[in-house]
Amino acid sequence: MKKILLVLFTFLICLGYAQDNPYNGLLFSSNKVNKDKRTSLNLTPTTPFGFSNGFAMEFEASFHPTDGYYGNIFKILGNKNYNIDLISNFEGGSNPVFTLVVNNAILSTFQWKEIPQGGIEKWMKFKIEVDALNSSISLSINGHIITKKVKDLTEVKDYEIVFGKSNLKNFVTTDVSPMSIKHIRLYEEESLVRNWILGKHLKNNSVYDEIKNDLATTLNPIWHLDQHLYWKNAKQLRFSNLLGIAPNEKRGLVYFIDQKAVYTYDLKTQQLDTLRYKNKPFPCQGNNFIYNEKTNEIWSYSFDKNLISKFSFNSLSWSSNENYCVEPNFWHHNKLISPQDGSLITFGGYGHYKYKNSFKKIHPKNEVWQSVEGNSTINPRYLSSAGILNKDKFLIFGGYGSKSGSQAVNSHCYYDLYTVDFNGFKTRKLWERANLDQAPFVPVGSMVIDAQSNHFYSLLYDNNTFNTTLKLARIGINKFDITVFPDVIPYKFLDIKSNGNLFLDANSSKLCAITANEGTVNMYSLVYPPMLESDVFQKEATPWTTYLYAILLVLIILALIVLFLQRKPKKESTTTVSREPLAASTAFDEHYEPAAYNKIKKSAIYLFGGFEVFDKEGKDITSQFTPTLKQLFLLILMSKSKNEKGITSHKVIENLWYDKSENSARNNKNVNISKLKLLLEKIGDVELNHENTYWNIQFGENTFCDYQYVNKMLAHIKKEGNEEDKIVEFLNIISAGEICPDVQNEWIEPFKVEVSNRIIDGLDFLSTNHKNLSLLELIANTILKYDPLNEEAIIIKCKSLYALGKKGLAKQSYDDFCKEYLTLLDAKFNVAFKDIIE
């Protein structure tokens, strides 16, 4: 029976090995950083292990090349004074690479030639056995074992274990081996008692073992998994006259082109080489450059000339000498090199108030632009993303544009995906979504395609905001699904002056993101594949006492409920009233307007229609918010809609006190933060929090904020779309008007636009899912408040009024809309009233 259990246990352990995540491990900072920043892993931060007869410890380690190789791998301290140290020294020569030291003497040494399959940058298996009964210590590296007798071991019972930097009393060391460690296992009498995988960890960088949730602590850790979660800002470069950027994905290079030279940046070495050239590329400002892998050339092009200027790395010259480029008519177009014939292919773009949807192609031999105009499948757009799916097709995703191509008529974001044939540009729509929870957004111009999982990656951002962020997203190809990863990249979007790029560096298996704002370029990297927080972080262990308290609490509540029901003579009616909403009509012969409703006037904050605040006593304290306090509150409140974390102090100062010196701005910020906290205390259950450098505002259940309410409704409107009473309450609130019309600042306008667009999209959805004519008219009226020229809204309004028998009112509404349309757009509304009502 014991043999069967032993075999089963061994099988389970082997299964654990088989399921090992290849991205596990803890990287130790060593001599490349100062002593204060070196890494430590303490397996016994509070209490030593009690092993009366000794123990065994296994782990895997990989060692990295660096300028200094000497350092501590681990230190075991028994009974506070019996030290066992494993040291590395890779300087070469006759020195041993690993030395095991016990107290003041060398116990055993290892050379590379003695270690099977050993070497730098290779995962090796270590095992140390401390046998107190036989007074011996053995060390095994990749199966090569050395066992030695030692003195004074029989009395050692308590063991402290530290990897890397040690702060153990009287045994301090700051020399750290340049290594990565994973899979630390402790055995007592051949039983596995602790197992630290060193993969997932807590957000505070401590880590639980898998057996007893025993906590190990770290200092200055670099977790391998974290490199799949957080973007690393690898480099910032500045150029005086940057014309374009062209990545070379397979070689891990990025080319930057200005009016004097081609600059080659090596992603691995982070070195920038300057190649001064002869002749000139096209001096266009639309980033009209692309690297052609087939010819090993950088191509420069202009849509108004049947010519490609090619840069040769052999001659360091361009094939033409161009001094002029017309004003671009295809800003932010997509560009690809066809894998079939090496042609340059472009799609879409923007120029002179028009969005484009044409495909253009130029072959390196004949150098004549061929154009497929007026593509009927894909609406005109720019700011879309493109990538090569296979040798026959490429993908086009999203963008910003309009059905007519005119910037003035209903410009909006697109959330759709198409395949396009390289041969003939035959286009097929794979899927489309009217709106997404992450909206509004557009992607950067490039994507990384993962054919194995049938997904692609791109960077998404809000093009309505200057200080925006790039968010990495994984999106399904044949079937829509989207996963947005948590970390973000700061991005200043200036439309035609900004550019973003994403590609996979094949050499390092890292996703590389590039942002360019005029002449400032930032490069970021993220180890591929990207991961979510659930892939990286362990859950906090719940003490058993917590479960006990929870059970007791449930039992007490149940007892109180039973007691209450026994004493209750009859069922009493209860009502909950927060506002008095306009009753939704279910009859089709009733016409109503948004009615006045009873506002909550205790612990309430209103933004729609004007800023208004009531404290917990019901007193109007709006006047106590000075213009600066009002803006500070609004900025912190609204920023959470862009970034769940909130907003940093730096961003607050940048938006509100940009014209002051650093000290003055900081003082202004601190003073007004203090004042704002005091005012929020008067309101009630609302707090101004500062967490991990981010400011945010949290509302409790007893404080009402219409901005928060509207955001929640918009997020769940599709689920709750059939409940007319909630819709009418929602319409009552937003019908008050736009957010804080009296606050007119550059920073707030993107927030107003974003909320207005989301409201219109939400109301569009509601209008297609309800048949109540009176409710439809009310929805249409609300849309027209936010978008007076919304064509769909006026059609819904006229139809509803006409069906309700309000024919004169329907015609009057139509005539008023046509006049407004003509005045603002200098064009006639092209839908006749007769066509609407029929």
Secondary structure, 3 states (H helix, E strand, C coil): CHHHHHHHHHHHHHHHHHCCCCCCCEECCCCCCCHHHCCEEECCCCCCEECCCEEEEEEEEEECCCCCCCEEEEEEEECCCEEEEEEECCCCCCCCCEEEEECCEEEEEECHHHCCCCCCCCCEEEEEEEECCCCEEEEEECCEEEEEECCCCCCCCEEEEEEECEEECCEEECCECCEEEEEEEEEECCEEEEEECCCCECCCCCEECCCCCCEEEEECCEECHHHHCCCEEEEEEECCCEEEEEEECCCCEEEEEECCEEEEEECCCCCEEEEECEEECCCCCCCCEEEECCCCEEEEECCCCCCEEEEECCCCEEEEECCCCCCCCCECCEEEECCCCCCEEEEEEEECCEEEEEEEEECCCCCCCEEECCCCCCCCEECCEEEECCCCEEEEEEEEECCCCECCCCCEEEEEEEEEECCCCCEEEEEEECCCCCCCCEECCECEEECCCCEEEEEEECCCCCEEEEEEEEEECCCCCEEEEEEEEEEECCHHHEEEEEEEECCCCEEEEEEEECCEEEEEEEECCCCCHHHHECCCCCCHHHHHHHHHHHHHHHHHHHHHHHHCCCCCCCCCCCCCCCCCCCCCCCCCCCCCCCCCCCCEEECECCCEEECCCCCECHHHCCHHHHHHHHHHHHHCCCCCCCEEHHHHHHHHCCCCCHHHHHHHHHHHHHHHHHHHHHHCCEEEEEECCEEEEEECCCCEEHHHHHHHHHHHCCCCCCCHHHHHHHHHHHCCCCECCCCCCCCCHHHHHHHHHHHHHHHHHHHCCCCCHHHHHHHHHHHHHHCCCCHHHHHHHHHHHHHCCCHHHHHHHHHHHHHHHHHHHCCCCCCCHHHHHC
